[in-house]
Amino acid sequence: KDKHSYKKSVMNEFEYEETLKEYRQEGLEEGREEGREEGRKEGRAEGRKEGLAEGRAEGREEGREEGREEGKREERMKNAVNLKRIGVPVEDIAKALELTEDEIKAL
């Protein structure tokens, strides 16, 4: 009887240890998965934030560039009006200011 109960208690300890190993492994796997998911969420949030910041910066730069181009064009048109007023030929104005003759005639 003592031999049998010893085997039983050893077996129960072994089963207990195996069960603990399984639970530890399951816990590790669950923890890793939760960590990955949390990392993904944080990464997506950070990526969105960075993307918005980059998009805003690019948008501002594009807006500035468009504004500069528009200002240059307005300046050329103003110069074309002045040159036309003093009698410079349309063809010469077009070449000098990189405008079309039709644009200059419309002024």
DSSP file (Angstrom, degrees, kcal/mol; ACC not computed):
  #  RESIDUE AA STRUCTURE BP1 BP2  ACC     N-H-->O    O-->H-N    N-H-->O    O-->H-N    TCO  KAPPA ALPHA  PHI   PSI    X-CA   Y-CA   Z-CA
    1    1 A K     >        0   0    0      0, 0.0     4,-2.7     0, 0.0     5,-0.2   0.000 360.0 360.0 360.0 -42.9    0.0    0.0    0.0
    2    2 A D  H  >  +     0   0    0      1,-0.2     4,-2.1     2,-0.2     5,-0.1   0.907 360.0  50.5 -62.3 -40.8    2.8    2.4    0.8
    3    3 A K  H  > S+     0   0    0      1,-0.2     4,-2.2     2,-0.2    -1,-0.2   0.909 111.9  48.2 -62.5 -42.0    4.5    1.7   -2.5
    4    4 A H  H  > S+     0   0    0      1,-0.2     4,-2.4     2,-0.2    -2,-0.2   0.922 112.1  46.9 -66.2 -45.2    1.2    2.3   -4.3
    5    5 A S  H  X S+     0   0    0     -4,-2.7     4,-2.5     1,-0.2    -1,-0.2   0.834 110.3  54.6 -68.5 -30.5    0.4    5.6   -2.6
    6    6 A Y  H  X S+     0   0    0     -4,-2.1     4,-2.7    -5,-0.2     5,-0.2   0.938 109.8  46.3 -64.5 -46.7    4.0    6.7   -3.2
    7    7 A K  H  X S+     0   0    0     -4,-2.2     4,-3.0     1,-0.2    -2,-0.2   0.909 113.2  50.8 -59.9 -41.7    3.6    6.0   -7.0
    8    8 A K  H  X S+     0   0    0     -4,-2.4     4,-2.5     2,-0.2    -2,-0.2   0.921 111.8  45.4 -63.8 -43.6    0.3    7.8   -6.9
    9    9 A S  H  X S+     0   0    0     -4,-2.5     4,-2.1     2,-0.2    -1,-0.2   0.885 114.2  49.0 -69.7 -36.5    1.7   10.9   -5.2
   10   10 A V  H  X S+     0   0    0     -4,-2.7     4,-2.7     2,-0.2    -2,-0.2   0.918 112.2  49.1 -64.6 -43.0    4.7   10.9   -7.5
   11   11 A M  H  X S+     0   0    0     -4,-3.0     4,-3.1     1,-0.2     5,-0.2   0.905 110.1  50.7 -62.9 -41.3    2.4   10.6  -10.5
   12   12 A N  H  X S+     0   0    0     -4,-2.5     4,-2.6     2,-0.2    -1,-0.2   0.893 110.7  49.0 -65.2 -38.2    0.2   13.4   -9.2
   13   13 A E  H  X S+     0   0    0     -4,-2.1     4,-3.0     2,-0.2    -2,-0.2   0.918 112.7  48.3 -64.4 -42.9    3.3   15.6   -8.7
   14   14 A F  H  X S+     0   0    0     -4,-2.7     4,-2.8     2,-0.2    -2,-0.2   0.945 114.0  45.4 -61.3 -48.4    4.4   14.8  -12.3
   15   15 A E  H  X S+     0   0    0     -4,-3.1     4,-2.8     1,-0.2    -1,-0.2   0.892 112.7  52.4 -61.6 -38.6    0.9   15.5  -13.6
   16   16 A Y  H  X S+     0   0    0     -4,-2.6     4,-2.7    -5,-0.2    -2,-0.2   0.939 110.7  46.4 -62.4 -47.6    0.8   18.7  -11.5
   17   17 A E  H  X S+     0   0    0     -4,-3.0     4,-2.5     2,-0.2    -2,-0.2   0.907 113.5  49.1 -61.5 -42.6    4.2   19.8  -13.0
   18   18 A E  H  X S+     0   0    0     -4,-2.8     4,-2.4     2,-0.2    -1,-0.2   0.912 111.3  49.6 -63.4 -42.0    3.1   19.0  -16.5
   19   19 A T  H  X S+     0   0    0     -4,-2.8     4,-2.7     2,-0.2    -2,-0.2   0.920 110.4  50.3 -62.6 -43.4   -0.2   20.9  -16.0
   20   20 A L  H  X S+     0   0    0     -4,-2.7     4,-2.9     1,-0.2    -2,-0.2   0.915 109.4  51.4 -60.3 -42.8    1.8   23.9  -14.6
   21   21 A K  H  X S+     0   0    0     -4,-2.5     4,-2.7     2,-0.2    -1,-0.2   0.914 110.7  48.6 -59.5 -43.3    4.1   23.8  -17.7
   22   22 A E  H  X S+     0   0    0     -4,-2.4     4,-2.9     2,-0.2    -2,-0.2   0.928 112.7  47.4 -63.2 -44.7    1.0   23.7  -20.0
   23   23 A Y  H  X S+     0   0    0     -4,-2.7     4,-2.9     2,-0.2    -2,-0.2   0.911 112.2  49.9 -63.8 -41.5   -0.6   26.6  -18.1
   24   24 A R  H  X S+     0   0    0     -4,-2.9     4,-2.9     2,-0.2    -2,-0.2   0.938 112.3  47.8 -60.2 -46.5    2.7   28.6  -18.2
   25   25 A Q  H  X S+     0   0    0     -4,-2.7     4,-2.6     2,-0.2    -2,-0.2   0.922 112.8  47.9 -61.4 -44.9    3.0   27.9  -22.0
   26   26 A E  H  X S+     0   0    0     -4,-2.9     4,-2.8     2,-0.2    -1,-0.2   0.918 112.6  49.9 -61.2 -42.6   -0.6   29.0  -22.6
   27   27 A G  H  X S+     0   0    0     -4,-2.9     4,-2.8     2,-0.2    -2,-0.2   0.908 110.9  49.2 -63.0 -42.2    0.0   32.1  -20.5
   28   28 A L  H  X S+     0   0    0     -4,-2.9     4,-2.9     2,-0.2    -2,-0.2   0.932 112.6  47.2 -61.7 -45.7    3.1   33.0  -22.4
   29   29 A E  H  X S+     0   0    0     -4,-2.6     4,-2.5     2,-0.2    -2,-0.2   0.919 113.9  47.0 -63.2 -43.9    1.3   32.5  -25.7
   30   30 A E  H  X S+     0   0    0     -4,-2.8     4,-2.9     2,-0.2     5,-0.2   0.923 113.4  49.3 -63.3 -43.0   -1.6   34.6  -24.6
   31   31 A G  H  X S+     0   0    0     -4,-2.8     4,-2.8    -5,-0.2    -2,-0.2   0.914 111.1  49.1 -63.1 -43.1    0.7   37.3  -23.2
   32   32 A R  H  X S+     0   0    0     -4,-2.9     4,-3.0     2,-0.2    -1,-0.2   0.933 112.6  47.6 -61.2 -44.9    2.7   37.4  -26.4
   33   33 A E  H  X S+     0   0    0     -4,-2.5     4,-2.7     2,-0.2    -2,-0.2   0.918 113.3  47.6 -64.1 -43.1   -0.5   37.6  -28.5
   34   34 A E  H  X S+     0   0    0     -4,-2.9     4,-2.7     2,-0.2    -1,-0.2   0.916 113.1  49.7 -62.7 -41.6   -1.9   40.4  -26.3
   35   35 A G  H  X S+     0   0    0     -4,-2.8     4,-2.7    -5,-0.2    -2,-0.2   0.914 111.2  48.6 -62.9 -43.4    1.5   42.2  -26.5
   36   36 A R  H  X S+     0   0    0     -4,-3.0     4,-2.8     2,-0.2    -2,-0.2   0.936 112.7  47.7 -61.3 -46.1    1.6   41.9  -30.3
   37   37 A E  H  X S+     0   0    0     -4,-2.7     4,-2.6     2,-0.2    -2,-0.2   0.917 113.0  48.1 -62.9 -42.9   -2.0   43.2  -30.6
   38   38 A E  H  X S+     0   0    0     -4,-2.7     4,-2.7     1,-0.2    -1,-0.2   0.915 112.2  50.0 -62.8 -42.0   -1.2   46.1  -28.2
   39   39 A G  H  X S+     0   0    0     -4,-2.7     4,-2.8     2,-0.2    -2,-0.2   0.897 109.7  50.9 -62.5 -40.7    2.0   46.8  -30.2
   40   40 A R  H  X S+     0   0    0     -4,-2.8     4,-3.0     2,-0.2     5,-0.2   0.933 111.0  48.4 -62.1 -45.2    0.0   46.8  -33.5
   41   41 A K  H  X S+     0   0    0     -4,-2.6     4,-2.6     1,-0.2    -2,-0.2   0.935 114.1  45.6 -61.2 -46.2   -2.6   49.2  -32.1
   42   42 A E  H  X S+     0   0    0     -4,-2.7     4,-2.8     1,-0.2    -1,-0.2   0.910 113.4  50.6 -63.6 -40.6    0.1   51.5  -30.8
   43   43 A G  H  X S+     0   0    0     -4,-2.8     4,-2.8    -5,-0.2    -2,-0.2   0.912 110.9  47.9 -63.2 -42.9    2.0   51.3  -34.1
   44   44 A R  H  X S+     0   0    0     -4,-3.0     4,-2.8     2,-0.2    -2,-0.2   0.929 113.4  48.0 -64.1 -43.4   -1.1   52.1  -36.1
   45   45 A A  H  X S+     0   0    0     -4,-2.6     4,-2.4     1,-0.2    -2,-0.2   0.928 114.4  45.9 -62.8 -44.4   -1.9   55.0  -33.9
   46   46 A E  H  X S+     0   0    0     -4,-2.8     4,-2.7     1,-0.2    -1,-0.2   0.906 112.6  51.3 -64.6 -41.0    1.7   56.3  -34.1
   47   47 A G  H  X S+     0   0    0     -4,-2.8     4,-2.9    -5,-0.2    -2,-0.2   0.908 109.9  49.1 -62.3 -42.9    1.7   55.7  -37.8
   48   48 A R  H  X S+     0   0    0     -4,-2.8     4,-2.9     2,-0.2     5,-0.2   0.938 111.7  49.5 -60.4 -45.7   -1.6   57.7  -38.3
   49   49 A K  H  X S+     0   0    0     -4,-2.4     4,-2.3     1,-0.2    -2,-0.2   0.931 114.3  44.0 -60.2 -47.3   -0.2   60.5  -36.2
   50   50 A E  H  X S+     0   0    0     -4,-2.7     4,-2.8     1,-0.2     5,-0.2   0.900 113.0  52.6 -64.6 -40.4    3.0   60.6  -38.2
   51   51 A G  H  X S+     0   0    0     -4,-2.9     4,-2.8    -5,-0.2    -2,-0.2   0.906 109.6  48.4 -62.4 -42.2    1.1   60.3  -41.5
   52   52 A L  H  X S+     0   0    0     -4,-2.9     4,-2.8     2,-0.2     5,-0.2   0.931 112.4  48.6 -62.8 -44.9   -1.1   63.3  -40.5
   53   53 A A  H  X S+     0   0    0     -4,-2.3     4,-2.5    -5,-0.2    -2,-0.2   0.933 114.4  45.3 -62.0 -45.3    1.8   65.4  -39.6
   54   54 A E  H  X S+     0   0    0     -4,-2.8     4,-2.9     2,-0.2     5,-0.2   0.915 112.9  51.2 -63.9 -42.4    3.7   64.5  -42.8
   55   55 A G  H  X S+     0   0    0     -4,-2.8     4,-2.7    -5,-0.2    -2,-0.2   0.907 111.0  47.9 -61.7 -42.3    0.5   65.1  -44.8
   56   56 A R  H  X S+     0   0    0     -4,-2.8     4,-2.8     2,-0.2     5,-0.2   0.934 112.6  48.5 -63.4 -44.9    0.0   68.5  -43.2
   57   57 A A  H  X S+     0   0    0     -4,-2.5     4,-2.5    -5,-0.2    -2,-0.2   0.927 113.6  46.6 -62.0 -44.5    3.6   69.5  -43.8
   58   58 A E  H  X S+     0   0    0     -4,-2.9     4,-2.9     1,-0.2    -1,-0.2   0.911 112.3  51.2 -63.2 -42.0    3.4   68.4  -47.4
   59   59 A G  H  X S+     0   0    0     -4,-2.7     4,-2.5    -5,-0.2    -2,-0.2   0.910 110.4  48.2 -62.4 -42.9    0.1   70.2  -47.9
   60   60 A R  H  X S+     0   0    0     -4,-2.8     4,-2.7     2,-0.2    -1,-0.2   0.929 112.9  48.5 -63.1 -43.5    1.5   73.4  -46.5
   61   61 A E  H  X S+     0   0    0     -4,-2.5     4,-2.6     2,-0.2    -2,-0.2   0.915 111.9  48.6 -64.0 -42.2    4.6   73.2  -48.7
   62   62 A E  H  X S+     0   0    0     -4,-2.9     4,-2.7     2,-0.2    -1,-0.2   0.909 111.6  50.6 -63.0 -40.7    2.5   72.5  -51.8
   63   63 A G  H  X S+     0   0    0     -4,-2.5     4,-2.5     2,-0.2    -2,-0.2   0.910 110.7  48.4 -62.8 -42.5    0.3   75.5  -50.9
   64   64 A R  H  X S+     0   0    0     -4,-2.7     4,-2.8     2,-0.2    -2,-0.2   0.928 112.0  49.4 -62.0 -44.5    3.3   77.7  -50.5
   65   65 A E  H  X S+     0   0    0     -4,-2.6     4,-2.6     1,-0.2    -2,-0.2   0.923 111.4  48.5 -61.8 -44.5    4.7   76.5  -53.8
   66   66 A E  H  X S+     0   0    0     -4,-2.7     4,-2.7     1,-0.2    -1,-0.2   0.910 111.8  50.7 -61.8 -40.9    1.4   77.1  -55.5
   67   67 A G  H  X S+     0   0    0     -4,-2.5     4,-2.6     2,-0.2    -2,-0.2   0.910 110.0  49.1 -62.8 -42.5    1.2   80.6  -54.0
   68   68 A R  H  X S+     0   0    0     -4,-2.8     4,-2.5     2,-0.2    -2,-0.2   0.938 112.9  47.4 -62.5 -45.6    4.7   81.4  -55.1
   69   69 A E  H  X S+     0   0    0     -4,-2.6     4,-2.4     1,-0.2    -2,-0.2   0.909 112.3  49.5 -61.9 -42.3    3.9   80.3  -58.7
   70   70 A E  H  X S+     0   0    0     -4,-2.7     4,-2.5     1,-0.2    -1,-0.2   0.910 110.8  50.3 -64.3 -41.0    0.7   82.2  -58.7
   71   71 A G  H  X S+     0   0    0     -4,-2.6     4,-2.2     2,-0.2    -2,-0.2   0.901 110.2  49.9 -62.8 -41.5    2.5   85.3  -57.4
   72   72 A K  H  X S+     0   0    0     -4,-2.5     4,-2.4     2,-0.2    -2,-0.2   0.915 111.1  49.5 -62.5 -42.6    5.2   85.0  -60.2
   73   73 A R  H  X S+     0   0    0     -4,-2.4     4,-2.5     1,-0.2    -2,-0.2   0.923 110.1  49.9 -63.9 -43.9    2.5   84.6  -62.8
   74   74 A E  H  X S+     0   0    0     -4,-2.5     4,-2.4     1,-0.2    -1,-0.2   0.903 110.4  51.1 -61.2 -40.1    0.7   87.7  -61.5
   75   75 A E  H  X S+     0   0    0     -4,-2.2     4,-2.5     2,-0.2    -1,-0.2   0.911 109.8  49.2 -63.7 -42.2    3.9   89.6  -61.6
   76   76 A R  H  X S+     0   0    0     -4,-2.4     4,-2.4     1,-0.2    -2,-0.2   0.901 111.0  50.2 -63.6 -39.8    4.6   88.5  -65.2
   77   77 A M  H  X S+     0   0    0     -4,-2.5     4,-2.2     2,-0.2    -2,-0.2   0.907 110.3  49.8 -65.8 -40.6    1.0   89.6  -66.2
   78   78 A K  H  X S+     0   0    0     -4,-2.4     4,-2.1     1,-0.2    -2,-0.2   0.916 112.0  48.1 -63.1 -43.1    1.6   93.0  -64.6
   79   79 A N  H  X S+     0   0    0     -4,-2.5     4,-2.8     1,-0.2     5,-0.2   0.885 108.9  54.3 -64.1 -38.1    4.8   93.4  -66.4
   80   80 A A  H  X S+     0   0    0     -4,-2.4     4,-2.7     2,-0.2     5,-0.2   0.916 107.0  50.7 -62.6 -42.7    3.1   92.4  -69.7
   81   81 A V  H  X S+     0   0    0     -4,-2.2     4,-2.4     2,-0.2    -1,-0.2   0.936 112.5  46.8 -59.8 -46.6    0.5   95.1  -69.2
   82   82 A N  H  X S+     0   0    0     -4,-2.1     4,-1.5     1,-0.2    -2,-0.2   0.919 113.9  46.9 -63.8 -43.6    3.2   97.7  -68.6
   83   83 A L  H  <>S+     0   0    0     -4,-2.8     5,-2.5     1,-0.2     4,-0.3   0.894 113.0  49.5 -65.5 -38.9    5.3   96.6  -71.6
   84   84 A K  H ><5S+     0   0    0     -4,-2.7     3,-1.3    -5,-0.2    -1,-0.2   0.902 107.3  55.8 -64.6 -40.6    2.2   96.5  -73.8
   85   85 A R  H 3<5S+     0   0    0     -4,-2.4    -1,-0.2     1,-0.3    -2,-0.2   0.839 107.4  48.3 -62.6 -33.9    1.2  100.0  -72.6
   86   86 A I  T 3<5S-     0   0    0     -4,-1.5    -1,-0.3    -5,-0.1    -2,-0.2   0.395 124.3-102.0 -92.0   5.7    4.6  101.4  -73.7
   87   87 A G  T < 5 +     0   0    0     -3,-1.3    -3,-0.2     1,-0.3    -2,-0.1   0.648  61.8 158.5  94.0  15.4    4.3   99.8  -77.1
   88   88 A V      < -     0   0    0     -5,-2.5    -1,-0.3     1,-0.1     5,-0.1  -0.571  52.9-100.3 -71.2 135.0    6.6   96.7  -76.9
   89   89 A P     >  -     0   0    0      0, 0.0     4,-2.2     0, 0.0     3,-0.5  -0.238  24.0-124.0 -59.0 142.4    5.5   94.2  -79.6
   90   90 A V  H  > S+     0   0    0      1,-0.2     4,-2.7     2,-0.2     5,-0.2   0.867 110.4  56.3 -54.4 -41.3    3.4   91.3  -78.3
   91   91 A E  H  > S+     0   0    0      1,-0.2     4,-2.0     2,-0.2    -1,-0.2   0.896 108.4  47.1 -61.2 -39.9    5.8   88.7  -79.7
   92   92 A D  H  > S+     0   0    0     -3,-0.5     4,-2.6     2,-0.2    -1,-0.2   0.892 111.9  50.0 -68.7 -40.4    8.7   90.2  -77.7
   93   93 A I  H  X S+     0   0    0     -4,-2.2     4,-2.6     2,-0.2     6,-0.3   0.931 109.7  51.8 -63.1 -44.3    6.6   90.4  -74.5
   94   94 A A  H  X>S+     0   0    0     -4,-2.7     5,-1.4     1,-0.2     4,-0.9   0.918 113.1  44.3 -59.2 -45.8    5.6   86.7  -74.9
   95   95 A K  H  <5S+     0   0    0     -4,-2.0     3,-0.3     1,-0.2    -1,-0.2   0.929 115.9  46.8 -64.6 -45.9    9.2   85.6  -75.4
   96   96 A A  H  <5S+     0   0    0     -4,-2.6    -2,-0.2     1,-0.2    -1,-0.2   0.865 123.0  31.8 -67.6 -37.4   10.5   87.7  -72.5
   97   97 A L  H  <5S-     0   0    0     -4,-2.6    -1,-0.2    -5,-0.2    -2,-0.2   0.382 103.2-120.4-105.8   4.2    7.9   86.8  -70.0
   98   98 A E  T  <5 +     0   0    0     -4,-0.9     2,-0.3    -3,-0.3    -3,-0.2   0.920  68.9 130.3  55.6  47.5    7.1   83.2  -71.1
   99   99 A L      < -     0   0    0     -5,-1.4    -1,-0.2    -6,-0.3     2,-0.2  -0.814  61.3-103.9-119.7 164.1    3.5   84.0  -71.8
  100  100 A T     >  -     0   0    0     -2,-0.3     4,-1.9     1,-0.1     5,-0.2  -0.548  25.1-120.5 -86.0 157.7    1.4   83.2  -74.8
  101  101 A E  H  > S+     0   0    0      1,-0.2     4,-2.8     2,-0.2     5,-0.2   0.887 114.9  56.7 -62.6 -37.8    0.6   85.9  -77.3
  102  102 A D  H  > S+     0   0    0      1,-0.2     4,-1.7     2,-0.2    -1,-0.2   0.902 104.8  51.8 -61.5 -40.0   -3.1   85.2  -76.7
  103  103 A E  H  4 S+     0   0    0      1,-0.2     4,-0.5     2,-0.2    -1,-0.2   0.920 112.6  45.4 -61.1 -42.8   -2.6   85.9  -72.9
  104  104 A I  H >< S+     0   0    0     -4,-1.9     3,-1.1     1,-0.2    -2,-0.2   0.893 110.7  52.2 -70.2 -39.4   -1.0   89.2  -73.7
  105  105 A K  H 3< S+     0   0    0     -4,-2.8    -1,-0.2     1,-0.2    -2,-0.2   0.818 104.1  59.3 -65.4 -28.8   -3.6   90.2  -76.3
  106  106 A A  T 3<        0   0    0     -4,-1.7    -1,-0.2     1,-0.2    -2,-0.2   0.636 360.0 360.0 -74.7 -13.0   -6.3   89.5  -73.7
  107  107 A L    <         0   0    0     -3,-1.1    -1,-0.2    -4,-0.5    -2,-0.2   0.485 360.0 360.0 -77.7 360.0   -4.8   92.0  -71.3
